[in-house]
Amino acid sequence: MTGQVDVYIHAGAHRTGTSSFQLFLDANAPHLRELGYAAAYPSRDGVPGGKLRLRLPGPRHDAAACQGFAEMNIRHLRHRCAGQGRLILSEENLPGRMLHFFEGRFFPAQDQRLGVMARALPGPVAHLLYVIRPYDELFVSAYRCRARENRVTPFADLVPAMAAFDGGWVRTVAALRQHLAPHRLTVLTYEARGSNPDLLQQLVPDLDLSGFAEAPRTLNVSASDAALQALQARFRDGLAPDAAEIDALVARHADNRHSRGFARFPEAERNRLRARYFADLDRLGQMPGVTLLRHPLDAARRTG
């Protein structure tokens, strides 16, 4: 790879259709290459062409470890660019992982991780797009996602930490802006996300989307409460179902969509989290260098 690479980053966030978007990129990767774009995304949820393997620090890593991660990522991203002058990078774990939500911490290593990425990128960030959703919905969805493949602590036991969590979208968006210095930074609410082609058009506005098609399958099919309770019973019995067994059990309970209260905030905590989210949206709307795109019904959802 020689010369400067213009980078377009879709940074997630978690539980906002990121895997679906990566599958869409994968399905259209040959067409993107024809148009002069390399695409880099992980195979975390079974995206067949996903080859992005970033090494990013956690809260325990020191400066020396961060430098080592940066050097590994430089080599990795150079290979992913494959000689193209423009790179579309989609990775929801840039600021951090979801597991810290359950401890009341919102991406506690985001500054270290984004500092590493800033050193590793092959060129300037032309545009960074970040999709966000309300905290109560985010935490519930993250918990349900983890419960699908891991034994989890009962949701009620985690509510106090999550309800009083440290950090949030304002701090994370400020960190993305500070470390990655994108020429443009757009924050999009989940309700305004639209389809995967819509999201790509938001990320790369000058891209001609004629010839692009949605992926033929979906990822991360939501498991019902009945399925998650059955899975947790297996984990408690010391069993470790593999991916095929998990998928089969989820499919077996797919028609049983009745809520069993598997993961639910009490009304008071839910309302406080929702009020905090909408207050943060207002702050993001006033943040210099940030474009906030909201759904017309967002205001009505403050107490919805």
C-alpha positions as CSV (number, residue, x, y, z in Angstrom):
1,M,0.0,0.0,0.0
2,T,1.3,3.4,-0.9
3,G,-0.1,6.8,-0.6
4,Q,-2.8,8.2,1.7
5,V,-6.0,6.2,2.4
6,D,-9.2,8.0,3.2
7,V,-11.0,6.2,6.0
8,Y,-14.7,6.0,6.6
9,I,-15.6,4.5,10.0
10,H,-18.8,2.9,11.0
11,A,-18.2,2.6,14.8
12,G,-21.4,0.8,15.7
13,A,-22.6,1.1,18.4
14,H,-23.4,-2.3,19.8
15,R,-27.0,-3.6,19.4
16,T,-27.8,-1.2,16.5
17,G,-27.7,-3.6,13.6
18,T,-23.9,-3.5,13.2
19,S,-23.6,-7.2,12.3
20,S,-26.4,-6.7,9.7
21,F,-24.5,-3.8,8.2
22,Q,-21.3,-5.8,8.1
23,L,-23.1,-8.7,6.3
24,F,-24.4,-6.1,3.8
25,L,-20.8,-4.8,3.3
26,D,-19.7,-8.4,2.8
27,A,-22.4,-9.2,0.2
28,N,-21.3,-6.1,-1.7
29,A,-17.5,-6.2,-1.2
30,P,-16.7,-7.1,-4.8
31,H,-18.7,-4.1,-6.0
32,L,-17.1,-1.8,-3.4
33,R,-13.6,-2.9,-4.7
34,E,-14.7,-2.0,-8.2
35,L,-15.5,1.4,-7.0
36,G,-12.2,1.8,-5.3
37,Y,-13.1,1.0,-1.7
38,A,-11.6,-1.7,0.6
39,A,-14.0,-2.9,3.3
40,A,-12.8,-4.2,6.7
41,Y,-15.1,-5.8,9.3
42,P,-14.9,-8.7,11.7
43,S,-16.5,-12.2,11.4
44,R,-17.7,-11.9,15.0
45,D,-21.3,-12.9,14.2
46,G,-20.5,-15.2,11.3
47,V,-20.0,-12.7,8.5
48,P,-18.3,-15.0,6.0
49,G,-15.7,-12.5,4.6
50,G,-15.0,-10.7,7.8
51,K,-11.2,-10.6,8.4
52,L,-10.7,-7.6,10.6
53,R,-8.8,-8.6,13.8
54,L,-8.0,-5.5,15.7
55,R,-6.1,-5.8,18.9
56,L,-7.3,-3.1,21.4
57,P,-6.4,-2.6,25.0
58,G,-8.6,-3.1,28.1
59,P,-8.6,-1.1,31.3
60,R,-5.6,-3.1,32.7
61,H,-3.2,-2.4,29.8
62,D,-0.4,0.1,30.2
63,A,1.3,2.5,27.6
64,A,3.8,-0.1,26.5
65,A,1.0,-2.6,25.7
66,C,-0.9,0.0,23.9
67,Q,2.1,0.7,21.7
68,G,2.4,-2.9,20.9
69,F,-1.3,-3.1,19.9
70,A,-0.8,-0.1,17.7
71,E,2.1,-1.6,15.8
72,M,0.1,-4.9,15.3
73,N,-2.9,-3.0,14.0
74,I,-0.8,-0.9,11.6
75,R,0.4,-4.0,9.9
76,H,-3.1,-5.5,9.9
77,L,-4.9,-2.5,8.5
78,R,-2.2,-2.0,5.8
79,H,-3.0,-5.5,4.6
80,R,-6.8,-4.9,4.8
81,C,-6.6,-1.8,2.5
82,A,-5.4,-4.1,-0.3
83,G,-4.0,-1.2,-2.4
84,Q,-7.2,0.8,-2.4
85,G,-7.2,4.5,-1.7
86,R,-10.4,4.4,0.4
87,L,-11.2,2.2,3.3
88,I,-14.7,1.5,4.9
89,L,-14.1,0.1,8.4
90,S,-17.0,-1.2,10.5
91,E,-16.2,-2.3,14.1
92,E,-18.5,-1.8,17.1
93,N,-15.8,-2.5,19.7
94,L,-13.6,0.5,19.0
95,P,-14.6,2.4,22.2
96,G,-15.0,-0.8,24.2
97,R,-17.0,-4.0,24.9
98,M,-20.4,-4.5,26.2
99,L,-19.5,-6.7,29.2
100,H,-18.5,-3.6,31.3
101,F,-22.1,-2.3,31.1
102,F,-23.2,-4.8,33.7
103,E,-20.6,-3.4,36.1
104,G,-21.9,0.1,35.7
105,R,-19.0,1.2,33.4
106,F,-19.5,2.6,29.9
107,F,-16.4,1.8,27.9
108,P,-13.9,2.4,30.7
109,A,-10.8,2.0,28.3
110,Q,-12.2,4.1,25.5
111,D,-9.3,6.6,25.6
112,Q,-6.6,3.9,25.4
113,R,-8.4,2.0,22.7
114,L,-9.1,5.1,20.5
115,G,-5.6,6.3,21.0
116,V,-4.3,3.0,19.7
117,M,-6.7,3.3,16.7
118,A,-5.5,6.8,15.9
119,R,-1.9,5.6,15.6
120,A,-3.0,2.6,13.5
121,L,-5.2,4.1,10.9
122,P,-3.7,4.2,7.4
123,G,-5.0,7.8,6.7
124,P,-7.3,10.6,7.9
125,V,-10.9,9.8,8.9
126,A,-13.1,11.4,6.3
127,H,-16.3,10.5,8.1
128,L,-17.2,8.7,11.3
129,L,-20.7,7.5,11.8
130,Y,-22.1,6.3,15.1
131,V,-25.5,4.9,15.7
132,I,-26.8,5.1,19.3
133,R,-29.9,4.0,21.2
134,P,-31.5,4.6,24.6
135,Y,-29.5,3.3,27.6
136,D,-32.3,1.1,29.0
137,E,-32.8,-0.6,25.6
138,L,-29.1,-0.9,25.1
139,F,-28.4,-2.6,28.4
140,V,-31.3,-5.0,28.1
141,S,-30.3,-5.9,24.6
142,A,-26.7,-6.4,25.6
143,Y,-27.7,-8.6,28.5
144,R,-29.9,-10.7,26.3
145,C,-27.1,-11.1,23.7
146,R,-24.7,-12.2,26.4
147,A,-27.3,-14.6,27.9
148,R,-27.6,-16.4,24.6
149,E,-24.0,-17.8,24.9
150,N,-23.0,-17.4,28.5
151,R,-24.3,-18.1,32.0
152,V,-25.3,-14.7,33.4
153,T,-26.1,-13.1,36.7
154,P,-29.9,-12.5,37.1
155,F,-30.7,-9.1,35.6
156,A,-32.3,-7.8,38.7
157,D,-29.0,-8.1,40.6
158,L,-27.3,-5.9,38.0
159,V,-29.9,-3.2,37.8
160,P,-28.4,-1.0,40.6
161,A,-25.0,-0.8,38.8
162,M,-26.5,-0.2,35.3
163,A,-29.0,2.4,36.6
164,A,-26.1,4.4,38.0
165,F,-23.5,3.8,35.3
166,D,-20.5,6.0,34.7
167,G,-20.0,7.6,31.3
168,G,-22.4,7.6,28.4
169,W,-22.8,8.7,24.8
170,V,-21.6,12.3,25.3
171,R,-18.3,11.2,26.8
172,T,-17.8,8.5,24.1
173,V,-18.6,10.8,21.2
174,A,-16.2,13.3,22.6
175,A,-13.5,10.7,22.8
176,L,-14.2,9.6,19.2
177,R,-13.9,13.2,18.1
178,Q,-10.7,13.9,20.2
179,H,-8.7,10.8,19.3
180,L,-9.8,10.0,15.7
181,A,-10.2,13.6,14.6
182,P,-12.7,12.9,11.8
183,H,-13.3,15.5,9.2
184,R,-17.0,14.8,9.8
185,L,-18.7,13.1,12.7
186,T,-22.3,12.0,12.5
187,V,-24.4,10.6,15.4
188,L,-27.5,8.8,14.3
189,T,-30.3,7.6,16.6
190,Y,-31.2,4.0,16.2
191,E,-34.8,5.0,15.3
192,A,-33.5,7.1,12.4
193,R,-31.0,4.4,11.2
194,G,-33.0,3.2,8.2
195,S,-31.9,0.3,6.0
196,N,-28.4,-0.9,5.5
197,P,-28.1,0.9,2.1
198,D,-29.4,4.0,3.9
199,L,-26.6,3.6,6.5
200,L,-23.9,3.2,3.9
201,Q,-25.2,6.3,2.1
202,Q,-25.0,8.2,5.3
203,L,-21.4,7.0,5.8
204,V,-20.2,7.7,2.3
205,P,-22.6,10.3,0.8
206,D,-20.9,10.4,-2.6
207,L,-21.1,6.7,-3.2
208,D,-23.4,5.6,-6.0
209,L,-25.5,2.8,-4.5
210,S,-26.9,1.5,-7.8
211,G,-25.9,-2.1,-8.1
212,F,-25.9,-2.7,-4.3
213,A,-28.2,-5.3,-2.8
214,E,-29.2,-6.3,0.7
215,A,-27.7,-9.5,2.1
216,P,-29.7,-12.6,1.6
217,R,-29.8,-13.6,5.2
218,T,-30.0,-12.0,8.7
219,L,-27.8,-12.3,11.8
220,N,-28.4,-12.2,15.5
221,V,-32.0,-13.3,15.4
222,S,-33.5,-12.3,18.7
223,A,-34.1,-15.1,21.2
224,S,-37.4,-15.2,23.1
225,D,-37.5,-15.1,26.9
226,A,-38.5,-18.8,26.8
227,A,-35.4,-19.6,24.7
228,L,-33.1,-17.6,27.0
229,Q,-34.5,-19.2,30.1
230,A,-34.0,-22.7,28.6
231,L,-30.4,-21.8,27.7
232,Q,-29.6,-20.5,31.2
233,A,-31.0,-23.7,32.7
234,R,-28.5,-25.6,30.6
235,F,-25.6,-23.3,31.6
236,R,-26.6,-23.7,35.3
237,D,-26.5,-27.5,34.8
238,G,-22.9,-27.2,33.7
239,L,-23.7,-27.8,30.0
240,A,-22.0,-25.8,27.2
241,P,-24.2,-25.9,24.1
242,D,-22.3,-25.1,20.9
243,A,-23.5,-22.6,18.3
244,A,-25.6,-25.1,16.4
245,E,-27.4,-26.3,19.6
246,I,-28.0,-22.7,20.6
247,D,-29.5,-21.8,17.2
248,A,-31.7,-24.9,17.4
249,L,-33.0,-24.1,20.8
250,V,-33.7,-20.5,19.8
251,A,-35.6,-21.7,16.8
252,R,-37.6,-24.2,18.9
253,H,-38.9,-21.3,21.0
254,A,-39.2,-18.8,18.2
255,D,-43.0,-18.7,18.3
256,N,-43.2,-18.2,22.0
257,R,-42.7,-14.5,22.2
258,H,-44.6,-14.0,25.4
259,S,-42.6,-11.9,27.9
260,R,-41.5,-13.7,31.0
261,G,-39.6,-10.7,32.5
262,F,-36.2,-12.2,31.7
263,A,-34.5,-8.8,31.5
264,R,-36.6,-5.7,32.5
265,F,-35.8,-2.5,34.4
266,P,-38.2,-1.4,37.1
267,E,-40.2,1.5,35.9
268,A,-38.5,4.1,38.0
269,E,-35.0,3.1,36.8
270,R,-36.1,2.8,33.2
271,N,-37.6,6.3,33.3
272,R,-34.4,7.7,34.8
273,L,-32.2,6.0,32.2
274,R,-34.5,7.3,29.4
275,A,-34.4,10.8,30.8
276,R,-30.6,10.6,30.9
277,Y,-30.5,9.5,27.3
278,F,-32.7,12.3,26.0
279,A,-30.7,14.8,28.0
280,D,-27.6,13.5,26.4
281,L,-29.1,13.7,23.0
282,D,-29.7,17.4,23.7
283,R,-26.1,17.8,24.7
284,L,-24.9,16.0,21.6
285,G,-27.0,18.3,19.4
286,Q,-25.0,21.2,20.8
287,M,-21.6,19.6,20.6
288,P,-19.2,21.4,18.2
289,G,-18.1,19.3,15.2
290,V,-20.9,16.8,15.7
291,T,-24.0,16.4,13.4
292,L,-26.9,14.7,15.3
293,L,-29.6,13.1,13.1
294,R,-32.8,12.2,15.0
295,H,-36.0,10.5,14.2
296,P,-39.0,12.9,14.1
297,L,-40.7,10.8,16.9
298,D,-37.7,11.0,19.2
299,A,-39.2,13.8,21.3
300,A,-42.4,11.8,21.8
301,R,-40.3,8.8,23.1
302,R,-38.9,10.7,26.1
303,T,-41.5,9.1,28.3
304,G,-42.6,6.4,25.8
